[in-house]
Amino acid sequence: MALKQVMEVCELLDSAKVNGERVASLLKGRGISDVEVVSIQGEKGKTDSIKIWIPGSRGKKSKGTSPTLGVIGRLGGVGARPQMIGLVSDADGAVAALSVALKLADMKEQGDVLPGDVIVATHICPDAPTTPHEPVPFMGSPVDMKSLNDHEVDPQMDAILSIDTTKGNRIINQRGFAISPTVKEGYILKVSEDLLRIMEITSGRKPLVFAITTQDITPYGNDLFHLNSIMQPSVATHAPVVGIAITSESVVPGCATGASHPVDIEESARFSLEVAKHFGTRQCRFYDEEEFKKIVELYGPMNHLQTLGGKR
């Protein structure tokens, strides 16, 4: 259970004064020493990128061979001040990702260490801009998506879970969380059976999968419609990426306050923790390596979808 950690992170982020250093201080106070905070300046303001390394017992940090899981909290900002006062719905991805890091720290204190390393990354901005979008306004970001990917997507990540609030749409309309098909190097692959199994166990319900399109796995900046930024890490890595969408029954703007549900965030964080446990012991596959090799042999690489494209 990670509800205690979710509540702690919500309280910390629900502040006009929050920044990366305040978040780092909380994590370091719980025993995580490897925390990097980088302030990024953009055209519309600044944000603090934060990256957290939680070493495993047999992970790369200790010269082991267990794979490394990346958990990325995607968002525009945790607040939209001065237009909106308080923690916005868009903050849920950051809350979930940071709760995973905090829970892993508390588990280590109690003697439970995962086999593989886990890298958690997100960014902290209490005064992000908003931007027009249909059917409801998006939270914007003070910096461009490439800058965020450069800081959040780490080459040591062997697979990535990308957590994002996904409530401003009519694609998936149930409370809780849903996962995407696996995306790797421009290909939308089949949904991982292992992830579906873990989702059933952690949620106690039938698994939910949300639809993604080719547009969603292309980079921001190409003037194409994107569901949101949940799949953007996939344009910056060769690793398989799966989105975890925190969802709602109604259409909720990302800039709305009072719209975060701690129980739903906890479910997505707990799911991520269970994936980390299984992935580190190679009991959870994001994709079928042989089938991926075959599809590339049959149809060629699709890496051009990871770029901004161009006229042919």
SVG drawing of the C-alpha trace seen along z (x, -y; Angstrom):
<svg xmlns="http://www.w3.org/2000/svg" viewBox="-19 -35 49 50">
<polyline fill="none" stroke="black" stroke-width="0.4" points="0.0,0.0 1.4,-3.4 -1.5,-5.7 0.5,-7.2 3.2,-8.2 0.6,-9.6 -0.8,-11.8 2.6,-13.1 3.5,-13.9 0.1,-15.6 0.6,-17.8 4.2,-18.7 3.3,-19.6 0.1,-21.6 2.1,-24.8 3.0,-27.9 6.5,-27.6 7.2,-24.0 10.3,-23.3 12.7,-20.5 14.9,-21.1 12.0,-20.7 11.1,-17.4 14.7,-16.2 14.9,-17.1 11.9,-14.9 13.5,-12.0 16.9,-12.4 15.4,-12.5 14.0,-9.0 17.4,-7.6 17.6,-8.2 20.9,-9.8 21.1,-9.8 18.7,-12.7 19.5,-15.1 17.6,-18.4 18.1,-20.6 16.4,-23.9 15.3,-24.3 14.4,-27.7 12.0,-27.9 10.2,-30.6 7.2,-30.4 9.0,-30.1 11.0,-27.5 10.6,-24.1 12.8,-21.8 13.5,-18.5 14.1,-15.8 15.6,-12.4 15.9,-9.8 17.9,-6.6 16.9,-3.7 19.5,-1.0 18.5,2.7 20.3,5.6 21.4,6.9 21.0,3.8 23.4,2.0 24.5,-0.3 25.9,2.7 27.4,4.2 24.6,6.7 22.6,7.9 19.0,7.2 17.2,4.8 16.4,1.2 12.8,-0.2 12.1,-3.8 9.0,-5.5 8.3,-8.9 5.7,-11.2 4.4,-13.2 2.7,-16.6 2.7,-20.2 2.9,-21.4 1.7,-20.7 0.0,-24.1 -1.4,-26.8 -0.9,-29.9 -2.0,-32.6 -5.0,-31.5 -5.7,-28.5 -4.9,-28.2 -4.0,-24.7 -2.8,-21.3 -4.1,-20.7 -5.4,-17.5 -2.4,-17.4 -0.2,-16.9 -1.3,-13.3 1.5,-11.8 4.1,-13.5 2.4,-12.5 2.3,-8.9 5.9,-8.7 7.3,-10.5 5.1,-8.2 6.8,-5.2 10.2,-6.6 9.1,-7.4 7.6,-4.0 10.7,-2.2 12.7,-4.3 10.4,-3.2 10.6,0.4 14.4,0.3 14.3,-1.0 12.2,2.0 14.7,4.4 12.9,4.9 15.1,4.1 14.1,4.8 16.5,6.7 16.7,4.2 17.4,0.5 14.5,-1.9 14.9,-5.4 12.1,-7.8 11.9,-11.1 9.4,-14.0 9.4,-17.8 8.1,-20.4 6.4,-23.6 3.8,-25.3 3.0,-28.0 2.7,-26.4 0.7,-28.0 -2.5,-26.6 -3.1,-26.0 -6.3,-25.6 -7.2,-22.0 -10.3,-20.0 -12.5,-18.9 -11.0,-20.8 -8.0,-23.0 -4.6,-21.3 -2.0,-22.3 0.9,-23.7 4.5,-23.4 7.1,-26.2 9.6,-24.3 9.4,-22.3 8.9,-18.6 12.4,-17.8 14.0,-19.5 11.8,-17.4 12.6,-14.2 16.3,-15.0 16.2,-15.2 13.6,-12.5 14.4,-9.7 17.6,-8.0 19.7,-5.6 19.9,-3.2 16.2,-2.6 15.5,0.9 11.7,0.2 9.6,-2.8 6.2,-3.3 4.9,-6.8 2.3,-8.0 0.0,-10.9 -3.4,-12.3 -5.6,-11.4 -9.0,-12.8 -9.6,-15.5 -10.9,-13.1 -13.6,-10.7 -11.3,-7.8 -11.3,-6.1 -14.0,-7.1 -13.8,-5.0 -12.4,-6.0 -9.0,-4.4 -6.2,-3.8 -5.6,-2.2 -2.6,-1.1 -1.6,-1.5 -0.2,1.0 3.6,1.2 5.3,-1.3 8.9,-0.7 10.8,-2.6 7.7,-3.8 5.8,-0.6 2.5,-0.2 2.8,3.4 0.3,5.8 -0.6,5.1 1.7,7.0 0.0,10.0 2.2,9.7 1.2,6.1 -2.5,7.1 -2.0,9.8 -0.4,7.5 -3.1,4.9 -5.8,7.4 -4.1,8.4 -3.4,4.9 -6.7,3.3 -9.0,6.3 -10.8,5.5 -10.7,6.5 -7.9,4.6 -8.5,1.4 -6.6,0.5 -6.8,-2.9 -6.4,-3.5 -3.5,-5.3 -2.9,-6.4 0.1,-6.9 -0.1,-10.7 0.2,-10.0 3.7,-8.4 5.1,-11.2 6.9,-14.1 5.2,-17.3 5.9,-20.1 4.7,-18.5 1.2,-20.2 -0.6,-16.8 -3.3,-16.1 -2.0,-14.2 -4.2,-12.6 -1.8,-14.1 1.9,-13.8 1.7,-10.3 3.6,-8.6 6.2,-11.3 9.0,-9.4 8.7,-6.8 10.1,-9.3 13.4,-9.6 14.3,-6.0 14.9,-2.5 13.3,-1.0 9.7,0.2 7.3,-2.3 3.9,-1.7 1.6,-4.6 -0.3,-4.5 -3.3,-6.8 -5.0,-8.0 -8.6,-8.3 -12.1,-9.5 -15.7,-9.0 -16.2,-12.6 -14.1,-14.9 -11.9,-16.9 -9.6,-19.7 -5.9,-19.2 -5.9,-22.7 -8.8,-21.9 -8.1,-21.9 -9.8,-19.7 -10.0,-16.9 -7.2,-14.6 -8.3,-11.3 -5.6,-9.8 -7.0,-6.3 -6.7,-6.3 -3.2,-7.7 -2.3,-5.1 -3.6,-2.3 -1.3,-3.5 1.7,-3.8 1.1,-0.3 0.8,1.2 4.1,-0.5 5.7,1.0 4.5,4.5 5.8,4.1 9.2,3.0 9.3,6.1 8.5,8.5 10.6,6.7 13.7,6.8 13.4,10.6 12.6,10.9 9.1,12.1 7.4,9.3 8.0,8.6 6.8,5.4 7.0,7.0 8.0,10.2 11.5,9.7 11.3,12.3 8.0,10.9 9.5,7.4 12.5,8.7 10.1,10.4 7.9,7.3 11.0,5.2 12.2,7.8 8.9,7.8 8.1,4.1 11.3,2.3 12.1,-0.2 9.6,-2.8 12.1,-5.1 11.1,-8.0 8.0,-8.3 10.2,-9.3 11.3,-12.4 9.4,-15.5 9.3,-14.1 9.5,-16.1 8.5,-16.1 9.4,-13.1"/>
</svg>
